[in-house]
Amino acid sequence: MTERQMQIGEVAERTGLSLRTIRHYEEVGLVAPSARSKGGFRLYTEADVERLMVIRRMKPLDFSLEEMRDLLEITDKIAATDGPPAGEEKERLRERLDSYRKVADARCETLRAQLMAAEDFAATLRRRMDAGK
């Protein structure tokens, strides 16, 4: 059975990314359509959609395009079914992946603190509005 392929519009709808953003990610080498139609339209698979969602989740954590590219390369190599890394190479990749995980955890903690401050501010505004009634 052939894997279902989607055009860029459907992928944009499913991922919440704009057509322009998806094309940009292709231009900078983060994602590539799995195929092209006879008319030249980009065709994406479910795996491509999942990759775009990973990229989308990295964005709020302020990973640079280069960091995103590196992280995706690491995960691609670790998940490779045709000659996955072994020994020292596998360990080196896992260490790099773990360093990205630590950065992501730290950035999530920063975002949580910022969210708490923002929620506190919004509550202060609500209290002031209520006091002025």
Buried (B, 14 or more C-beta within 10 A) or exposed (E): EEEEBBEBEEBBEBBEBEEEBBBBBBEEEBBEBBEEEEEEEBBBBEEBBEBBBBBBEBEEBEBEBEBBBBBBEBBEBBEEEEEEBEEEEEEEBEEBBEEBEEBBEEBEEEEEEEEEEEEEEEEEEEEEEEEEE
